Amino acid sequence: MNPFKFDRYTLYIEKKKYTVLIPHGVNSNLWIIDWADWWYGTFLDGSLQGLSILDACFAILGYNPHIIVYLPIKNTLIPKNMTHNPTNGKHDVVFMTEQSRIKSNTWTKIRQKMKKVKPTQYIYQYNFERNKFYFEKKLKKYKNIYDDTLVNKARGDSWLYADTAFFVFPIQIYQRNSTSFHEYFFVDLTQEDIDICYNQKDDSWTCYTHFVFSYGLRDKWKFTEEEPGLTLNIELYDVEIANKYLKKKDKLVNPREVEHSDYFRNENYIKIEL
């Protein structure tokens, strides 16, 4: 894989240091299909390029537990065939570890301060074999411990607040799932897997190929009063691949250009205005 570029923000709020990484290239490559409000799960969909960016983000979090990874994707254009309503899924995503975990109101302050700070550039050279060797070496003592045990012992958490979905995993979860995520989408994924996504009868494309990064994630309401708790599902929806099969080409839709219908969202969630 090519080197991955990030904007790196180093911020101080109330004398505490925060480091935020924003990957380049997420726009129109990653988006949330917003069923989170009633299904208690977040579906994070992306093209192959978008999933490769996620792959790099999880690997970085597996090396450095003191960073926050921010995906500003709430305004990204959504593929037409993904939803009846292109304004759906208007959420950003934040990934943290137990060491970098922050509260929602702290994140609001961080986002406000990021507008006043010029970022530096960080380049990450992705090397799967190096990652696998390092992570497996670190995970030897956790070999027989289930993910949910690690998550709950480490006070892992997830919640939806305003226009952001937050995920807090222990570093061991990033290390373990970084390797399997890469193998799932970039080693074991076959043309047959992609072909299954196409339904010739009604000329539609779905996302059968998915990876559950967390399931349940924590004991219900145990660690936070913010809700809902989210299961993170990651799916492949690549417009370029889909367009090889669809008779009518899919496209990224601007919400301002279409009529809105079939809303799925729970509009009780407030929107952060900066």
MARMIZA-743964 format. One line per 10 residues: number of its first residue (from 1); their letters; for each residue x, y, z of C-alpha. Coordinates in steps of 0.25 Angstrom, whole numbers, padded with zeros to 4 digits. Example, Ala and Ser with C-alpha at 12.3 -4.5 7.8 and 13.67 -1.06 7.14 Angstrom:
BEGIN
1> as> 0049 -0018 0031 ~ 0055 -0004 0029 $
This chain:
BEGIN
1> mnpfkfdryt> 0000 0000 0000 ~ 0004 0014 -0002 ~ 0008 0023 0009 ~ -0003 0030 0016 ~ -0004 0044 0019 ~ -0010 0051 0032 ~ -0012 0064 0037 ~ -0007 0065 0051 ~ -0013 0074 0061 ~ -0006 0076 0075 $
11> lyiekkkytv> -0015 0084 0084 ~ -0015 0088 0099 ~ -0028 0089 0106 ~ -0027 0092 0121 ~ -0012 0089 0121 ~ -0015 0075 0115 ~ -0009 0071 0102 ~ -0017 0064 0091 ~ -0012 0059 0078 ~ -0022 0057 0067 $
21> liphgvnsnl> -0020 0051 0053 ~ -0029 0053 0041 ~ -0026 0044 0029 ~ -0025 0050 0015 ~ -0035 0044 0005 ~ -0047 0040 0013 ~ -0056 0050 0006 ~ -0066 0042 -0003 ~ -0059 0029 0001 ~ -0065 0027 0015 $
31> wiidwadwwy> -0079 0029 0020 ~ -0088 0024 0031 ~ -0101 0018 0027 ~ -0109 0023 0038 ~ -0117 0012 0045 ~ -0110 0014 0058 ~ -0122 0021 0065 ~ -0131 0009 0065 ~ -0122 -0003 0062 ~ -0111 0000 0072 $
41> gtfldgslqg> -0101 -0002 0061 ~ -0093 0007 0052 ~ -0090 0003 0038 ~ -0078 0010 0033 ~ -0077 0007 0018 ~ -0066 0011 0009 ~ -0059 0008 -0005 ~ -0046 0000 -0005 ~ -0038 0013 -0004 ~ -0047 0017 0008 $
51> lsildacfai> -0045 0003 0015 ~ -0030 0004 0012 ~ -0030 0017 0020 ~ -0037 0011 0031 ~ -0027 -0001 0031 ~ -0016 0010 0033 ~ -0024 0017 0044 ~ -0026 0004 0052 ~ -0011 0000 0050 ~ -0006 0014 0056 $
61> lgynphiivy> -0016 0013 0068 ~ -0009 -0001 0070 ~ 0004 0006 0071 ~ 0001 0018 0079 ~ -0011 0018 0089 ~ -0009 0033 0092 ~ -0015 0039 0079 ~ -0029 0042 0074 ~ -0033 0038 0060 ~ -0044 0047 0054 $
71> lpikntlipk> -0052 0044 0041 ~ -0059 0057 0037 ~ -0069 0050 0028 ~ -0082 0056 0032 ~ -0083 0064 0019 ~ -0077 0054 0009 ~ -0086 0051 -0003 ~ -0094 0038 -0002 ~ -0096 0028 -0013 ~ -0110 0028 -0018 $
81> nmthnptngk> -0112 0013 -0017 ~ -0108 0013 -0003 ~ -0120 0020 0003 ~ -0133 0026 -0002 ~ -0129 0039 0006 ~ -0115 0045 0003 ~ -0116 0053 0015 ~ -0115 0040 0023 ~ -0103 0037 0032 ~ -0098 0051 0034 $
91> hdvvfmteqs> -0088 0047 0045 ~ -0073 0048 0047 ~ -0066 0037 0054 ~ -0056 0038 0065 ~ -0047 0026 0069 ~ -0040 0026 0083 ~ -0033 0017 0092 ~ -0035 0016 0107 ~ -0022 0025 0109 ~ -0028 0036 0099 $
101> riksntwtki> -0042 0035 0103 ~ -0049 0048 0104 ~ -0064 0052 0108 ~ -0073 0058 0097 ~ -0072 0072 0102 ~ -0057 0071 0102 ~ -0058 0067 0088 ~ -0066 0079 0085 ~ -0055 0088 0090 ~ -0045 0081 0083 $
111> rqkmkkvkpt> -0052 0083 0069 ~ -0054 0097 0072 ~ -0039 0099 0075 ~ -0035 0091 0063 ~ -0041 0103 0054 ~ -0030 0112 0060 ~ -0018 0103 0059 ~ -0010 0100 0047 ~ -0007 0085 0046 ~ 0006 0078 0042 $
121> qyiyqynfer> 0007 0066 0033 ~ 0009 0052 0037 ~ 0012 0041 0027 ~ 0010 0027 0031 ~ 0017 0016 0023 ~ 0008 0004 0024 ~ 0015 -0010 0025 ~ 0005 -0021 0028 ~ 0016 -0032 0030 ~ 0023 -0023 0040 $
131> nkfyfekklk> 0009 -0019 0047 ~ 0006 -0034 0048 ~ 0019 -0038 0054 ~ 0019 -0027 0064 ~ 0004 -0028 0068 ~ 0004 -0043 0069 ~ 0016 -0042 0078 ~ 0009 -0032 0087 ~ -0003 -0041 0087 ~ 0003 -0054 0092 $
141> kykniyddtl> -0002 -0052 0106 ~ -0016 -0049 0101 ~ -0017 -0061 0092 ~ -0028 -0068 0100 ~ -0036 -0056 0104 ~ -0048 -0052 0097 ~ -0050 -0038 0091 ~ -0062 -0035 0100 ~ -0054 -0038 0112 ~ -0043 -0029 0107 $
151> vnkargdswl> -0053 -0018 0104 ~ -0060 -0018 0117 ~ -0048 -0020 0126 ~ -0042 -0008 0119 ~ -0055 0000 0120 ~ -0057 0001 0105 ~ -0069 0009 0100 ~ -0076 0014 0088 ~ -0087 0025 0087 ~ -0094 0034 0078 $
161> yadtaffvfp> -0094 0049 0082 ~ -0099 0060 0073 ~ -0093 0058 0059 ~ -0082 0049 0064 ~ -0080 0034 0066 ~ -0070 0031 0077 ~ -0062 0018 0078 ~ -0053 0014 0090 ~ -0045 0001 0089 ~ -0033 -0004 0097 $
171> iqiyqrnsts> -0021 -0004 0089 ~ -0021 -0019 0088 ~ -0034 -0019 0080 ~ -0028 -0009 0070 ~ -0016 -0019 0069 ~ -0024 -0031 0068 ~ -0034 -0026 0058 ~ -0024 -0018 0050 ~ -0018 -0031 0045 ~ -0031 -0038 0043 $
181> fheyffvdlt> -0037 -0026 0036 ~ -0026 -0025 0026 ~ -0027 -0040 0023 ~ -0042 -0040 0021 ~ -0042 -0028 0011 ~ -0029 -0028 0005 ~ -0024 -0043 0005 ~ -0036 -0052 0006 ~ -0046 -0044 -0002 ~ -0049 -0050 -0015 $
191> qedidicynq> -0056 -0047 -0028 ~ -0067 -0057 -0024 ~ -0069 -0049 -0011 ~ -0071 -0036 -0020 ~ -0080 -0043 -0030 ~ -0090 -0048 -0018 ~ -0092 -0033 -0015 ~ -0099 -0031 -0029 ~ -0114 -0035 -0030 ~ -0117 -0037 -0045 $
201> kddswtcyth> -0132 -0038 -0043 ~ -0134 -0024 -0039 ~ -0121 -0018 -0043 ~ -0116 -0014 -0029 ~ -0104 -0015 -0022 ~ -0103 -0018 -0007 ~ -0092 -0020 0004 ~ -0091 -0034 0008 ~ -0077 -0033 0010 ~ -0075 -0027 0024 $
211> fvfsyglrdk> -0066 -0028 0036 ~ -0071 -0026 0050 ~ -0060 -0018 0058 ~ -0068 -0019 0071 ~ -0081 -0026 0075 ~ -0088 -0020 0087 ~ -0075 -0014 0091 ~ -0078 -0013 0106 ~ -0088 -0017 0116 ~ -0101 -0008 0114 $
221> wkfteeepgl> -0100 0006 0120 ~ -0088 0001 0129 ~ -0078 0012 0126 ~ -0085 0024 0121 ~ -0099 0030 0121 ~ -0098 0034 0107 ~ -0106 0026 0097 ~ -0108 0018 0089 ~ -0096 0008 0090 ~ -0092 0004 0076 $
231> tlnielydve> -0087 -0008 0069 ~ -0077 -0004 0058 ~ -0080 -0011 0045 ~ -0071 -0008 0033 ~ -0075 -0011 0019 ~ -0070 -0010 0005 ~ -0078 -0002 -0005 ~ -0069 0003 -0016 ~ -0076 0011 -0026 ~ -0066 0008 -0037 $
241> iankylkkkd> -0068 -0007 -0035 ~ -0083 -0006 -0034 ~ -0083 0002 -0047 ~ -0077 -0010 -0054 ~ -0090 -0018 -0051 ~ -0101 -0007 -0050 ~ -0108 -0004 -0063 ~ -0111 0010 -0058 ~ -0098 0016 -0052 ~ -0098 0019 -0038 $
251> klvnpreveh> -0093 0033 -0034 ~ -0090 0041 -0022 ~ -0102 0050 -0019 ~ -0102 0064 -0014 ~ -0114 0065 -0004 ~ -0117 0079 -0009 ~ -0120 0073 -0023 ~ -0131 0063 -0019 ~ -0144 0063 -0012 ~ -0143 0057 0002 $
261> sdyfrnenyi> -0152 0045 0005 ~ -0152 0032 0014 ~ -0144 0038 0026 ~ -0138 0028 0035 ~ -0131 0037 0045 ~ -0136 0040 0059 ~ -0135 0056 0058 ~ -0135 0057 0074 ~ -0120 0057 0073 ~ -0114 0071 0073 $
271> kiel> -0105 0077 0063 ~ -0092 0083 0067 ~ -0091 0097 0061 ~ -0077 0103 0061 $
